[in-house]
Amino acid sequence: MTIEYYRMTKKLEQFLHDHTTPEDPVLEDLFRQTHIRFVNPNMATGHLQGKLLEFLSLMVNPKNILEIGTFTGYSAICLAKGLKAGGKLITIESNDEMSSFSHSYFLRAGMESKIIQITGRAQDIIPSLDQMFDLVYIDGDKREYTEYYRLVTDKVIPGGFILADNILWGGKALETETTDPQARGIISFNEMIRYDTSIEKVIIPLRDGLMLIRKRQ
Ligand SMILES: C[S@@+](CC[C@H](N)C(=O)[O-])C[C@H]1O[C@@H](n2cnc3c(N)ncnc32)[C@H](O)[C@@H]1O
C-alpha cells in the first residue's frame, strides 16, 4: 500500500522536470534502451534522482566513490560526474548480463577511465578493496542493505558520506507489520541507521526515498 501523502502527482512530477536541467542525451538514451532491453527497467535511476546524485557528488567532490548495484549504469555516470580530477568510481554488480551494455554507455559518456566495473557479490568484493571512500552509494538487493552497510562503514573516511536508495520502499518501510522480505530488509536498515550515533542522517523523500548518511569526524 502506498502512503497517500508520499505519492507524487503527475502535476508535481511535471513541475519538478520543468524546473530541473534537461537530461543528458547519453543518459536519456541509456534510460530508453534499458526499458527496451532489460527486465525490471524501473530499477534504473531516472532523470530527477540522477541529477540529485550528480549534484551531491559535485558537492562532495570525492576522490573515490563506491557503488553497490550498477544495473545498466545510470547512477554510476551521474555520480562519476562529481569526481575530482584523477578520481575513480568502483561499481559492483552481481549480474553479468548488463556489463557490456553499461560499459558501452560509460564509453559514450567519456567515463571509461573513471569508472571501474566489478562483477560479483558486493559482500565478496568489498572486503578485498584496500582504499578508503569519500562517497558510497548503496543500491543493491534491499534484503542485504544492513550487510552492505556493515562492510562499507570502516572504508568510509571520517566526514565521508553514504547514500542509500529506496529507503521508503513504496511506503512499505512505514508499515512495521509487513512480511515483504525486501521491505523487512529496508526496515532493518532504517532501524540500524536510526540508532547509530557514529553518523548523522537525513532522508530526502524524492522518488523512493534517498538516505544521506555522514560519518562523524
Ligand atoms: C536497483 S538496481 C541498481 C540500479 C542502478 N544503481 C541504476 O541507477 O541504474 C540493483 C542492482 O543490484 C544488483 N545486486 C543485487 N544484489 C547484489 C549484490 N549482492 N552485489 C552486487 N550487486 C547486487 C542487482 O543485480 C541489480 O542490478
The ligand as an SDF file (V2000), in Angstrom:
LIG
                    3D

 27 29  0  0  0  0  0  0  0  0999 V2000
   18.1860   -1.1150   -8.1760 C   0  0  0  0  0  0  0  0  0  0  0  0
   19.3310   -1.9040   -9.2030 S   0  0  0  0  0  0  0  0  0  0  0  0
   20.6190   -0.7060   -9.3150 C   0  0  0  0  0  0  0  0  0  0  0  0
   20.2280    0.4800  -10.1430 C   0  0  0  0  0  0  0  0  0  0  0  0
   21.4010    1.3450  -10.5500 C   0  0  0  0  0  0  0  0  0  0  0  0
   22.0720    1.9110   -9.4210 N   0  0  0  0  0  0  0  0  0  0  0  0
   20.9230    2.4280  -11.5110 C   0  0  0  0  0  0  0  0  0  0  0  0
   20.9130    3.5770  -11.1900 O   0  0  0  0  0  0  0  0  0  0  0  0
   20.5140    2.1030  -12.6180 O   0  0  0  0  0  0  0  0  0  0  0  0
   20.0300   -3.1020   -8.1220 C   0  0  0  0  0  0  0  0  0  0  0  0
   21.1480   -3.9200   -8.7400 C   0  0  0  0  0  0  0  0  0  0  0  0
   21.8770   -4.5600   -7.6920 O   0  0  0  0  0  0  0  0  0  0  0  0
   22.3150   -5.7950   -8.1480 C   0  0  0  0  0  0  0  0  0  0  0  0
   22.6390   -6.6210   -6.9700 N   0  0  0  0  0  0  0  0  0  0  0  0
   21.7670   -7.3290   -6.1870 C   0  0  0  0  0  0  0  0  0  0  0  0
   22.4410   -7.9280   -5.1950 N   0  0  0  0  0  0  0  0  0  0  0  0
   23.7570   -7.5930   -5.3480 C   0  0  0  0  0  0  0  0  0  0  0  0
   24.9400   -7.8930   -4.6110 C   0  0  0  0  0  0  0  0  0  0  0  0
   24.9050   -8.6670   -3.5250 N   0  0  0  0  0  0  0  0  0  0  0  0
   26.1060   -7.3870   -5.0480 N   0  0  0  0  0  0  0  0  0  0  0  0
   26.1560   -6.5990   -6.1710 C   0  0  0  0  0  0  0  0  0  0  0  0
   25.0690   -6.2740   -6.8920 N   0  0  0  0  0  0  0  0  0  0  0  0
   23.8770   -6.7500   -6.4770 C   0  0  0  0  0  0  0  0  0  0  0  0
   21.1480   -6.3130   -8.9790 C   0  0  0  0  0  0  0  0  0  0  0  0
   21.5600   -7.3080   -9.8890 O   0  0  0  0  0  0  0  0  0  0  0  0
   20.6570   -5.0390   -9.6640 C   0  0  0  0  0  0  0  0  0  0  0  0
   21.2160   -4.8790  -10.9510 O   0  0  0  0  0  0  0  0  0  0  0  0
  1  2  1  0
  2  3  1  0
  2 10  1  0
  3  4  1  0
  4  5  1  0
  5  6  1  0
  5  7  1  0
  7  8  2  0
  7  9  1  0
 10 11  1  0
 11 12  1  0
 11 26  1  0
 12 13  1  0
 13 14  1  0
 13 24  1  0
 14 15  1  0
 14 23  1  0
 15 16  2  0
 16 17  1  0
 17 18  1  0
 17 23  2  0
 18 19  1  0
 18 20  2  0
 20 21  1  0
 21 22  2  0
 22 23  1  0
 24 25  1  0
 24 26  1  0
 26 27  1  0
M  CHG  2   2   1   9  -1
M  END
$$$$
